[in-house]
Amino acid sequence: MSVPTSPRGPAAAGVRAADLRKTYPGRRGAPAVTALDGLSFAVPEGTVFGLLGPNGAGKSTTVKILTTLSRADSGTATVAGLDVAREPDAVRRAVGYVAQKPVTDPMDTGLENLVLAGRLQGLARRDARARADELLERFGLAGAANRLVKTYSGGMARKLDVALGIVHRPQVLFLDEPTTGLDPEARAEMWAEIERMAADERMSVLLTTHYLDEADRLAARVAIVDRGSVVVEGTPSELKDGLRGDTVVVELGSSTSGPSDDGPTGARARLAQVLADVGLVDVVVDGAQARGRAESGSAALPGLLAALDGAGVEVVSATVARPSLDDVYLRYTGRTYGSAGGSQAPAPTTEGVAA
Ligand SMILES: Nc1ncnc2c1ncn2[C@@H]1O[C@H](COP(=O)(O)OP(=O)(O)OP(=O)(O)O)[C@@H](O)[C@H]1O
């Protein structure tokens, strides 16, 4: 789980960030904000790397520095072997960036969008057309090449965004939330394409995502960022295997958050305590779900259900599973990762009991 520190190690051609620090000055008398506080990680060439973290953790600031849109106060970073502070123009040519917001023109066709992007990257008209055709084919958009982008489905439009980001054959691709809002089929297609780009073209991909299953499936390595630094880094398997025992998840009935003398927060705290009392660690109660880890989930379950019953808590279901990246995230940030919206659950709805 270590972060390579050699300035010219095998990771040099991918991405390497070492001890990045960045503070934004406070506006109108507000205190300064430390966005990055010694952040380090390395993306080996030709691999997908997942950068995960709660809102405000410093992911966007990191990507801005690596794509030369912002400068670090201190620390060093290389992208495709190039120093972002000393060789920004070369870095810009070496990277592709697919933002969350579409950059396509909805009133142009897919083909027109791609040809224009190629021309803007300095390709001759013929080469831009050839590259556009190649990318349309590859992303399964050839049949829709001459349709206005505004008629594309969400999945097709997102694929076109990614195609635009790689028109100039970048060595390193920054992908910000590539599948947010896509249906399962479109997500699966996008995943296959991302895997192919990394494997077949030795492209290094830095993925920021709010879907932990996406990071688990796609990323060779992930880093969890919190408060401006990497709190843990490794392969998804390493990180999950690093958590001992099983995860126990209890879905609670609607009566659970019912009347309570000290309100819902007090009810959640007491519920968390019930789980902790039967030996569960890293306990969190979040909405209608309570979870924690036990050395043996199946051994802990009868006692847990009896304790919940004794406390008058209605249980809808209880499951035991191997730890997931959600559990890793919770362990290292102390927060759960929200599902669709992606941010951590707001503090007041979550009640935890530390290990
Ligand atoms: N231009 C800015 N001026 C002042 N503070 C900023 C600026 N940009 C970011 N910040 C602050 O720096 C911290 C890190 O923000 P950053 O956007 O890098 O986090 P993030 O992990 O990308 O979050 P999100 O997932 O919400 O995009 C936050 O506290 C944020 O409010």
The ligand as an SDF file (V2000), in Angstrom:
LIG
                    3D

 31 33  0  0  0  0  0  0  0  0999 V2000
  -11.1790   28.5160   -5.7900 N   0  0  0  0  0  0  0  0  0  0  0  0
  -11.3290   28.2000   -4.5010 C   0  0  0  0  0  0  0  0  0  0  0  0
  -11.2980   29.1510   -3.5440 N   0  0  0  0  0  0  0  0  0  0  0  0
  -11.4290   28.8370   -2.2420 C   0  0  0  0  0  0  0  0  0  0  0  0
  -11.5890   27.5750   -1.7770 N   0  0  0  0  0  0  0  0  0  0  0  0
  -11.6260   26.5880   -2.6780 C   0  0  0  0  0  0  0  0  0  0  0  0
  -11.5110   26.8270   -4.0890 C   0  0  0  0  0  0  0  0  0  0  0  0
  -11.5850   25.6420   -4.7330 N   0  0  0  0  0  0  0  0  0  0  0  0
  -11.7370   24.6900   -3.7840 C   0  0  0  0  0  0  0  0  0  0  0  0
  -11.7670   25.2530   -2.5460 N   0  0  0  0  0  0  0  0  0  0  0  0
  -11.8800   24.5380   -1.2620 C   0  0  0  0  0  0  0  0  0  0  0  0
  -10.8250   23.5960   -1.2030 O   0  0  0  0  0  0  0  0  0  0  0  0
  -11.2590   22.3700   -0.6140 C   0  0  0  0  0  0  0  0  0  0  0  0
  -11.0220   21.2310   -1.5960 C   0  0  0  0  0  0  0  0  0  0  0  0
  -11.9190   21.4020   -2.6960 O   0  0  0  0  0  0  0  0  0  0  0  0
  -11.9640   20.4570   -3.9890 P   0  0  0  0  0  0  0  0  0  0  0  0
  -12.9400   21.0600   -4.9360 O   0  0  0  0  0  0  0  0  0  0  0  0
  -10.5910   20.2040   -4.4640 O   0  0  0  0  0  0  0  0  0  0  0  0
  -12.5530   19.1190   -3.3620 O   0  0  0  0  0  0  0  0  0  0  0  0
  -13.2380   17.8740   -4.0910 P   0  0  0  0  0  0  0  0  0  0  0  0
  -12.7230   16.6820   -3.3810 O   0  0  0  0  0  0  0  0  0  0  0  0
  -13.0320   17.9450   -5.5380 O   0  0  0  0  0  0  0  0  0  0  0  0
  -14.7700   18.0500   -3.7930 O   0  0  0  0  0  0  0  0  0  0  0  0
  -16.0370   17.7360   -4.7630 P   0  0  0  0  0  0  0  0  0  0  0  0
  -16.1910   16.2450   -4.7620 O   0  0  0  0  0  0  0  0  0  0  0  0
  -17.1350   18.4260   -4.0430 O   0  0  0  0  0  0  0  0  0  0  0  0
  -15.7580   18.3160   -6.1000 O   0  0  0  0  0  0  0  0  0  0  0  0
  -12.7180   22.5780   -0.2410 C   0  0  0  0  0  0  0  0  0  0  0  0
  -12.7550   22.9820    1.1050 O   0  0  0  0  0  0  0  0  0  0  0  0
  -13.1590   23.7060   -1.1580 C   0  0  0  0  0  0  0  0  0  0  0  0
  -14.1970   24.4570   -0.5540 O   0  0  0  0  0  0  0  0  0  0  0  0
  1  2  1  0
  2  3  1  0
  2  7  2  0
  3  4  2  0
  4  5  1  0
  5  6  2  0
  6  7  1  0
  6 10  1  0
  7  8  1  0
  8  9  2  0
  9 10  1  0
 10 11  1  0
 11 12  1  0
 11 30  1  0
 12 13  1  0
 13 14  1  0
 13 28  1  0
 14 15  1  0
 15 16  1  0
 16 17  2  0
 16 18  1  0
 16 19  1  0
 19 20  1  0
 20 21  2  0
 20 22  1  0
 20 23  1  0
 23 24  1  0
 24 25  2  0
 24 26  1  0
 24 27  1  0
 28 29  1  0
 28 30  1  0
 30 31  1  0
M  END
$$$$
